[in-house]
Amino acid sequence: MARWSADGRFGVVAGGNGFMIQVLDGRSGRCVHTIDVHQNSVYNLVCHAVNPRIIISGGYDGKLALIDLISGSVISCTTPTHTHTFTEGLYSHLSC
């Protein structure tokens, strides 16, 4: 799975490399960050529509992670307290 940041500065890739998320430079394609936050496959990446440095990832481990693409750091991550899996995610202007 691959997504572009809102400004096209970064490409974000998940899958094919274990449970890692890779952040790629949009021009060179070079990997600038590898993020290890999930313990199972990542099934969803959603780029913020307005803030190009933010993306959210969802994994089959039940975690949702809010990631800063510039620093490559995890801003926030849920820890599952249930057996449900999030299967889709969208940003809303009401939540930002």
Protein Blocks (a to p, Z undefined) as FASTA:
>chain_A
ZZddfkomaccdeehiajadcdddfklopafbdcdfbfbdcfbdcddfklmmbccdddfk
opacdddfknopafbdcddfbfbdcfbdcddfklZZ
